[in-house]
C-alpha cells in the first residue's frame, strides 16, 4: 500500500529495549524511509522520523578500523540522512560521502553536521558536546592532514596504523554522540540493526578483516622480528659468507634479514630498507645462465606481475673490467603506489649474481633518497 | 767506329767487373776420411747421453776479419731423435750472396746410431732464388739435402763464407741468434777476431750467453740454452735475443753512407721537373698533385726486384726507372722523392724494418736491420709516409705493413724510431636498414664504407679476384658473419680508384619468421661489429702483441612501418676502459624508425703477454654485448 513494506519491529538490544520502534533489519539502507514517506499521507510523514538505529560504538569502531576508515564515508552518509530526516533540512546525503576525504573542507561539512545535530539535541535537551566540537574537528583535520602527508613523504606503516586507529576512534566518539541523541528523542523511529551487523556489513567485515589482519601481521608483527637487528652504516661493505660479491651500503637504516624472509627462492642476501616496502635481495645463478637470460627473465617477471613496465637497461664493465655489470631500472605503478625496481646483474667468469632492489612510493617524485640509495648500491654491486 | 770501340771497351769492363766480383760455391771435404766435426759428432753419439728432443749439440761460429776480408766459419751438430724431426729438418739451408761471398761447404753429413756416417752428394745441392723482394741484398738459398738420414741421427754441417769488405755497398754487420724456436742448444760458441784496422761494435741481449771482448777478440759462449716458444703472428726478430756485430760506426754515419748512395742516383734534374710537371697537370692543389705523383709511383711503376751488384742500396737512376717503368722499393722511393721535391714538397727516404717494432732491439748502428724503404714528408703540420710499392693505399694513409715498424729516416742526426701508427687503423662505418612487414619478413640493405688502410686492404683483396670470385668471396663472408638464409646482391664502389674509402653494398630479403598475430622477439648480433671484435683478439700465447686500432660505427635502422610497437629495447651500452670503448644508444628518428647506433673504438696499443687473457676476455664481453634484442607487438596490419 505504501510502496514499500512497512518496517516491522524486531527484538532490540536490552539497552534500547522498550524505548523506540525499530524498522526491520532487512531493509536496504538506500531505501530511505523518509523519501518513501513523501508518498504517504502528510499526517503520517510528519509524525514518524526514521533514523538508523543506534548501535554500540565499538561495533562501529571495528568497521572503521578494518576498512581503514573507508567506512567513514558510508557512516557520514547515514548520519547526514539521519539529520536530514530529523530536521527536514535539505541535505543531499550522497554529497556527504566525500566529507571524510577532504580534511579542512570536510571539517566545514562536519561543522554543519554538528550545527544541525545541536538543534535536535537542544530540542531533546540532550547533553551535547559544545566545546568538544572544535576539539573533534581539530583532531579530524590533523589526522586527515597527517594521513594525506603519506602522499608526499613515505610514512612508516606503524605511524599510519596509529593514525587510522585514532581516526576510527574519533568517528566512534561521534557515533556515540549520535547514539545519545537518538536514544533521547522519542519521536524517532529506527531502522537497521542496533545489535550486530547487517548482512552486507558482515560481508564487508569478512572481506576487510582478513586483509586488515594480514597487513597488520605483515607490516607490524613480522618486522618486530628484526627490531634488534643492527643496521648497516653508510659506506659499510657487505658480502656473503663465501665472499663472492661486495655491496657498499648507501644511507642509513638498511638491515640484513635471514634468507627466505623476502623471497621463497634461495637468496644470497636479503635486506630491508629504511622505509616500508623497500628491500634488496641478491640471487646467484649458475653457469647455464647469462646476463641476457637473467635480465630477460626479470623483465618477463615484471611484465607478468605488473602488466606493464617501463624499463631501461645499461651495460658497462665491472670495476676491474673483467666482467659485465648490467643495470635495469623499471618504473611503473600498481595498486600500492609507484614502484621502482632496479636489477643489477654482474657476471664474471662463470659466476652471475643479481641484486634486485625495490621500493614503492605513494607519490611519483622525481627524486627519492631511498631510490637513489638503491641505485647507488646496485651500481656499485661488484663480484669479488 | 770510335763509338763501337767505346761500346766494346765498356762491355769488356763490365765483364771484368762481374768476373772480379763473382765468387764461387764449392764443396771441399777436409779430407777423404773423417773431419774433426764429424769425429766430434761421433763422440757425442757414442757418449749415449742424447736428449729426448731435437737439440743442437754444438753450434760454433768463428769470424775472422783480417786485411779487409771476413771469414765466417760455421759448424753445427744437431740431434734428430725421431722421424718427424728428420723429415722436417733433414735439409740444411744457407743464404748466399753469390756476387760478394765465396762459400765452401766443408762438411755435410749424417752420423747414424751405429756410428757410421754418410756424406751428402754434392750433386744434390741446389741454389734457388726464393727472395722475391731482395731489397738491399741479392741472396740466394743454398739447399743441402742430407743423405741417409734416419731416426736418432746426428746431422753435421760445416761451411765457410768469405766476404771482401770492399765488395759490400753497405757497412759490414751480422746478426746471430744463439738459439731459435725449433731446438735448444747444448753448447754455443761465437768468436769474432779482427785485425787492428777493423774496429767493430757488438751487442748481446741473450741473458744466458756470456760475451767478453779482449784485444780485438769477442768471445761468446753458453751451455744448455733453451729454445724459445713460437707464436703465430709474432714478430720473432723483436723477441729472440741476438748478438750483433758491425763495423764501428754511428747512426749518423750509417745515415750518411746510405744517403750518399741514395743521392748517387737522385738529383733534381730537368728531366725530373719536366716529368713532375707532366704528371701533375690539371691538379690545382698540393694535395691533388701529391695524389697524382703517388699514383704514378705506385701504379705507373711496376714492382720488380733489382738489387744486383751496384744497386744493393743505391737506387737505379730516375731515367732508368722512367724508361723501364719498373723498380723496387728504393727505386720507386727515389723516384717519388724526386717528383715530390720537384713540386716543392720536402720529401725524404726512410728505411723500414718491416719485421720489427722495437727500436730498442737495434743496439748496433747498422743498416742490416732494414729491408724496405718508404717516402715521408710533412705537410700542414702532419707527417705522411707513403709506400710507393703499395698500389692500393691512398697517399693520406700509411700502408698497413709499415705502420708501427722500426724506421730510420735518411736525415741528419736520425736514429731508429717507429713509423706512426693510426690510433684506429681499421675503420668501418656501415648502415643496416631493415624493413619489417606484419610477419617480420625483412628487406635488408647494408652499406659498408671501409676507410683508410682498411679500404686498401679490401681493394687489394678485390683486385686479386675476378668478378665471379669477388662475388663468391662476398657471399661467403656474408654467410660466415651474418646469415646463410639469404643470397644477397652486392655492389662495390671505388675498388679500382685509389681513394681513401671503398664501399660494399648489399640487399637481401628474409622470409617471414613469426606466425600471424604473434609477438616479435628478435635477437641478432651486430654481425659486422662482432666480426671486427673477433679479428681484434690477440692470438699470441707466449708473447705480447700489438693490437691494431679499430673504429666501427654501426647504424641499424628498423623500419617497423608502424606495424610493430616495440616493447623492449636493447640495452644501452657504455663499456669503457683505457683502450676499449663500446657505446650503444637507441633512439627513434624523425621518421619514427628505431635507430640503434653502436660505436666501437679499440685503440692501437701493445698488449703484454700477461695481459692477453684479460684483453681477450674483454673482447668476448663486447662480442656478447653486441647482441641486439627487440621485443614488439603487432599493432595493425597493412592488409587490414
Boltz contact constraints between the chains, C-beta under 6 A:
constraints:
  - contact:
      token1: [A, 313]
      token2: [B, 571]
      max_distance: 6.0
  - contact:
      token1: [A, 314]
      token2: [B, 572]
      max_distance: 6.0
  - contact:
      token1: [A, 315]
      token2: [B, 571]
      max_distance: 6.0
  - contact:
      token1: [A, 315]
      token2: [B, 573]
      max_distance: 6.0
  - contact:
      token1: [A, 315]
      token2: [B, 625]
      max_distance: 6.0
  - contact:
      token1: [A, 316]
      token2: [B, 574]
      max_distance: 6.0
  - contact:
      token1: [A, 316]
      token2: [B, 575]
      max_distance: 6.0
  - contact:
      token1: [A, 317]
      token2: [B, 575]
      max_distance: 6.0
  - contact:
      token1: [A, 321]
      token2: [B, 577]
      max_distance: 6.0
  - contact:
      token1: [A, 324]
      token2: [B, 621]
      max_distance: 6.0
